[in-house]
Amino acid sequence: MRKIVLVLVGCLALVGCSGTWEAEIRLKVTKIDEDDAVPSYLPPRVRVWLDPVGELPESAYDRQNFTGTAVEPAEIDGDVKVGDEVTCLAKQRSIGILQTNSIQTELFQCRKA
């Protein structure tokens, strides 16, 4: 019985280790591209590609996950072009060790710096 309890506690520790990190970060627009929509009747999808400027806080879960992040232009307050800098609220969620992509990164409330 004790072995079963120890195994269950170990499994819960591996799966349940999750948390959230949130901070405002500065990013640079590296590319703006337009993907042709698969069905021709849909408008093309525009993406703004961002890379971090400077160092991210030490508390960030996955510091490399911010390189090559893309958002839609509607998510940025103001018009941007390649070379512009924006500030965004970044949120990372750790969803457990056993997941294949255990850290999810999202950008919110972006605005031209």
DRENBAPA-653160 format. One line per field, with one value per residue (C-alpha): residue number from 0; x, y, z. Coordinates in pm, 1 decimal. Layout:
nr	[NUM	...]
c1	[X	...]
c2	[Y	...]
c3	[Z	...]
% end
This chain:
nr	[0	1	2	3	4	5	6	7	8	9	10	11	12	13	14	15	16	17	18	19	20	21	22	23	24	25	26	27	28	29	30	31	32	33	34	35	36	37	38	39	40	41	42	43	44	45	46	47	48	49	50	51	52	53	54	55	56	57	58	59	60	61	62	63	64	65	66	67	68	69	70	71	72	73	74	75	76	77	78	79	80	81	82	83	84	85	86	87	88	89	90	91	92	93	94	95	96	97	98	99	100	101	102	103	104	105	106	107	108	109	110	111	112]
c1	[0.0	282.6	445.3	124.7	94.4	459.1	412.6	96.5	265.2	562.0	333.3	142.5	469.1	584.1	256.5	139.9	449.9	310.7	333.6	301.4	553.7	447.1	641.8	653.3	929.2	1074.1	1078.1	1198.4	1002.8	1224.6	984.6	630.0	497.5	172.5	64.1	-172.1	-485.3	-544.5	-901.4	-877.4	-1191.6	-1023.6	-804.6	-430.7	-297.3	-39.0	211.4	455.5	771.1	938.2	1272.6	1365.2	1574.0	1834.6	1816.2	1497.3	1445.7	1616.6	1278.2	1153.0	1086.2	1211.8	1424.4	1481.0	1110.2	1070.9	1297.9	1090.5	756.8	482.1	166.9	-102.7	-88.7	-421.2	-249.6	-14.6	-142.5	-15.9	136.1	477.6	739.3	1055.5	1308.0	1049.1	1045.3	735.6	665.4	436.9	303.9	453.9	306.1	462.5	285.8	457.4	205.1	398.3	712.3	555.3	410.5	607.0	578.8	574.0	609.9	355.3	436.9	179.2	212.9	-60.1	-121.2	162.8	226.1	482.0	772.0]
c2	[0.0	242.6	176.6	267.1	591.4	680.0	610.3	825.3	1112.1	1091.3	1098.2	1397.9	1581.0	1523.2	1613.8	1885.5	2106.7	2405.6	2778.9	3115.7	3387.8	3733.1	4050.5	4337.5	4286.7	4480.3	4319.9	4423.2	4366.9	4148.8	4056.2	4119.2	3858.6	3759.6	3396.6	3311.4	3160.8	2799.3	2858.3	3135.3	3309.6	3397.3	3707.4	3649.4	3619.3	3881.0	3798.5	4028.1	3842.4	3963.3	3899.5	4010.3	4324.4	4292.5	4041.7	3892.3	3874.4	3580.6	3462.6	3379.1	3007.3	2969.6	3259.2	3117.1	3069.0	3442.3	3439.9	3419.4	3486.4	3598.1	3800.2	3943.2	4319.3	4369.7	4263.7	4566.1	4912.3	5134.2	5066.5	4901.3	4827.0	4616.8	4760.1	4913.7	4815.4	4719.9	4641.6	4351.8	4182.3	3833.2	3537.0	3192.2	2893.5	2575.2	2294.6	2001.1	1803.8	1516.1	1734.5	1753.1	2132.6	2205.8	2585.7	2796.0	3158.2	3426.4	3798.1	4049.9	4424.7	4505.7	4870.4	5058.7	5165.8]
c3	[0.0	84.1	-252.6	-433.1	-237.7	-311.0	-683.2	-695.3	-512.1	-751.2	-1054.9	-921.2	-858.8	-1217.7	-1384.0	-1148.8	-1143.1	-1322.8	-1283.8	-1455.5	-1533.3	-1652.9	-1737.8	-1985.2	-2241.5	-2535.7	-2880.8	-3226.4	-3549.1	-3768.7	-4047.2	-4166.8	-4404.1	-4565.3	-4592.3	-4873.4	-4726.8	-4822.6	-4938.4	-5196.0	-5067.9	-4732.6	-4700.4	-4664.4	-4310.3	-4208.8	-3932.5	-3750.1	-3639.4	-3317.8	-3146.5	-2793.1	-2741.3	-2467.6	-2187.9	-2052.3	-1677.2	-1507.0	-1381.3	-1735.2	-1774.0	-2130.1	-2248.4	-2598.2	-2665.7	-2741.7	-3049.6	-3366.2	-3198.1	-3436.4	-3370.6	-3592.9	-3664.9	-3484.0	-3160.4	-3180.2	-3092.8	-3375.3	-3716.1	-3718.4	-3980.7	-3982.3	-3736.6	-3501.4	-3135.6	-2938.9	-2575.8	-2493.1	-2186.5	-2203.2	-2024.2	-1998.0	-1852.1	-1746.2	-1787.6	-1643.0	-1709.6	-1901.2	-2178.5	-2504.8	-2518.3	-2148.6	-2174.0	-2360.0	-2445.1	-2528.4	-2600.8	-2508.3	-2517.8	-2758.1	-2840.3	-3039.9	-2817.4]
% end
